[in-house]
Amino acid sequence: MNPLFHVTASALSIALVALPVHAGQMPPPAQVSPGNAPVSRDAVQQESAGGIGYADIADLVLSAPVIADATVRSTAKIKPAEAPNLAPGLVRLYVEVDVTALIRGADGLPPRIGYLLDVAPDSAGRVPKFKKARVLIFARPVPGAVNQVQLIAPDAQLDWTPTADARARKIARDALASDAPPVITGIGNAFHVAGALPGEGETQIFLTTADQRPVSLSVLRRPGEQPRWAVALSEIVDESAAPPAPETLLWYRMACALPPTLPERSTGSLEAADATIAREDYAYVLAALGPCGRTRKV
């Protein structure tokens, strides 16, 4: 290894591992720390083969101020003695990539950037080889080092695939749209009003959000029919309200944030029979949404 590069990588290792999250940046799902589970080449290939899911990519996109499509130019091992907090059995690499396209980044990126990546050797002790691999990286800038970034999580370098690229770009656009759905933080009050006929009624469940914007669920029951449900992003539930389409930001906000059962406090003002129906209707909504599908540890 070139001695000059060796010294530079060592200093960079200390700077990037210690870099805090800055004010105004959304905190990452998992802090960048060598103590977190490392990314391995096998894991990356498995994600690419199976197609990393919408929720996993959304977690990364929504936490990363910098997202880039890039090609790995080179990797270099950093000596364990010069890699602070490196977990036993892992290898720290300094990765240089050529940026093909900037998906997100308010201040832009130079054509070539570098970052640190902790990896797990395979069963034979071989370190993954990433040279010439096309990757998606989810990162944050390093203050004072325009050509360096810090991955937001140990698994924030993904193999590039058309599906992953398209999902990342769409989520980034949707998150910046003027009508982007709010971050859901929990469940508020629930109400149920019985209809004139047996089995008829309507349940309304209010959700809490990070910016106090109104979001509510409504479930309409009619005798002999399947329940119909919708989500409203305003104070009024009108005819335009409908369930969220799968693999949309609103679907993700709900499927990955709603608790598995309706909290007792949400039905505290209801009669026992109405509370039971409200809980059933909430379970119906969750079943209709389907699982979040998240596989990353956040």
C-alpha positions, 0 to 999 in steps of 0.5 A: 500500500502506498504509504501516503494513502495508508496515513490518509486512510487511517486519519479518515477512519477516525474522522468518519467513525466519530462523525455525528449526525448533524442538525437538520438531517434525519437520523438514520435507521441505524447509526453508522458504527462498526459495532453494527452488523456488517455488510457482506458480499453474500448478503449484498448478492442475496439482496440483489437476487431476491430484489431488496424490498420497498420498505428496506429501500425506503428506510435508506432513502428517507435517512440519506441526504446523499444517494448516488449510483456509482461504480467501485474504482478501488478498495483498500484494507485498513489495518485493524490497529488503525480502524477504531472500534472495528468489531472482531472478525471484520475488515475495514475497507476504504472504498473509492467510487466513480459517481455515475448519477446523483439521485439525491444531494443538495450540494452535489458530489465530485466525480470521485468519492470515498467512504469506509465500509466494514465487511465480513470475510467469507468462510474461507477468510477471503475479503469481498471484492467490490472492484468494478461493481455498480452500487447504490450508496446511501450516505451523508457528507463529511464536513470539510471533506467534499470528496468523502461521504459516510454511509448512513448504515453498515448495509448502506452500500447495495448492489445496483439493480434496475429495481433498486434504482427505480425504487430509490428514485421514486421514493426520493421524489415522493418524499419531496412532493408537496403532498407527501404523506406525514410520518405516522407516530401512533394511534389516537382515538377510535370511534364506532357508530352502529347503523340502523341494520344489524351488522351495519356501522362505521369505524373511524380511527385517528392516527398521530403524526410527526407534524400534527397533520390529520390522518384517519382510517375509516371502515364501513360495514354493510350487511352481506358485504365485505367491509370497505376501508379508506385513509384520509389525509385531511379533516374530512373523509370524502369520496376520494378517500381510498386505501393506499396502493402497495409500495407507495410512501403512504402504504409504507408509512402505515404498514411499517409504523402501525402497531399490531393491535389497537391500543386500549386507550384508543377505545377507552370512551367506547361501549364494550361492543363498539370497542370490540368492533373497532378492534376488529376493523383495525385488524381488518385494515392491517390485514389489507395493508399486508406486512411491512416486509422490512428485513433490515434491523433499524 
